[in-house]
């Protein structure tokens, strides 16, 4: 809930706010496998985003965003939650490397030469 002048407002009740949901670890594994990507390669969403706050999502969580589309009916997007402290390109890269470390992708045996 967002509090504005003593009122509770659920941001997800607004028609322009698409559905957001946190994926389970199993869903994340399936997603990364399906698209042959790492969390590092997913688009980012800041932990200060109102929808992320409302979901109580943590840094490293993957958010599934389902938007209504006139042409496709529905469009699905995925975002990985990153810290708002890392807003420079250098810091975003650092955060991405940290995500790769969590997935075991930054060790010597997994790098392609």
C-alpha positions in Angstrom: 0.0 0.0 0.0 1.1 3.5 -0.8 0.0 6.1 1.8 -1.1 9.5 0.5 -2.5 12.0 3.0 -4.0 9.4 5.3 -5.3 7.2 2.4 -4.2 3.6 1.6 -3.8 3.2 -2.1 -3.1 -0.1 -3.8 -1.0 0.8 -6.8 -2.0 -2.5 -8.5 -5.7 -1.4 -8.6 -4.8 1.3 -11.2 -5.6 0.3 -14.8 -2.3 1.5 -16.1 -0.2 -0.6 -13.6 0.5 -4.0 -15.1 0.4 -7.2 -13.1 3.7 -7.9 -11.2 4.7 -11.1 -9.5 7.8 -12.6 -8.0 9.0 -15.8 -9.6 9.9 -18.8 -7.5 13.4 -20.2 -7.7 12.1 -23.1 -9.9 10.4 -20.6 -12.3 13.6 -18.6 -12.5 15.7 -21.6 -13.4 13.1 -22.6 -16.1 13.1 -19.0 -17.4 16.9 -18.8 -17.6 17.1 -22.2 -19.2 14.3 -21.5 -21.7 16.0 -18.3 -23.0 19.6 -19.5 -22.3 20.5 -16.4 -20.3 21.7 -15.5 -16.8 20.1 -13.1 -14.3 22.9 -10.7 -15.3 21.4 -10.5 -18.8 17.9 -9.8 -17.7 16.7 -6.2 -17.7 16.9 -4.5 -14.3 14.3 -2.9 -12.0 15.3 -0.9 -9.0 14.4 -1.9 -5.5 12.9 1.5 -5.0 10.3 1.0 -7.7 6.8 1.3 -6.1 5.7 -2.1 -7.5 8.8 -3.8 -6.2 8.2 -2.2 -2.8 4.6 -3.3 -2.8 5.6 -6.9 -3.5 8.3 -6.8 -0.8 10.7 -8.1 -3.5 14.4 -8.5 -2.5 17.5 -7.8 -4.5 18.1 -10.7 -6.9 14.4 -11.6 -7.2 13.0 -11.9 -10.7 9.8 -10.1 -11.4 7.3 -11.2 -14.1 5.4 -8.2 -15.5 2.3 -9.0 -17.6 1.0 -6.1 -19.6 -2.1 -5.8 -21.7 -1.4 -5.3 -25.4 -3.7 -4.3 -28.2 -1.8 -6.3 -30.7 -0.7 -9.4 -28.7 -3.4 -9.5 -26.1 -0.7 -9.9 -23.4 3.0 -9.2 -23.3 5.2 -10.7 -20.6 8.4 -9.0 -19.4 11.0 -10.1 -16.8 13.1 -7.9 -14.6 15.7 -8.7 -12.0 15.6 -6.5 -8.9 18.8 -4.5 -8.3 19.8 -2.1 -5.5 19.0 1.6 -6.1 22.5 2.3 -4.8 23.9 0.9 -8.1 22.6 3.4 -10.6 25.8 4.1 -12.5 26.8 1.8 -15.4 29.9 0.7 -13.4 27.8 -0.2 -10.4 25.1 -2.0 -12.5 27.9 -4.1 -14.0 29.2 -4.8 -10.4 25.7 -5.9 -9.4 25.5 -8.1 -12.5 28.8 -9.7 -11.7 27.5 -10.3 -8.1 24.4 -12.1 -9.6 26.7 -14.2 -11.8 28.7 -15.1 -8.7 25.5 -16.3 -7.1 24.9 -18.5 -10.1 28.4 -19.8 -10.2 29.2 -18.2 -13.5 32.2 -16.1 -12.6 34.6 -19.0 -11.9 37.4 -19.9 -14.2 36.0 -23.3 -15.3 32.7 -21.7 -16.6 34.3 -18.9 -18.7 34.8 -19.3 -22.4 38.2 -18.3 -23.6 
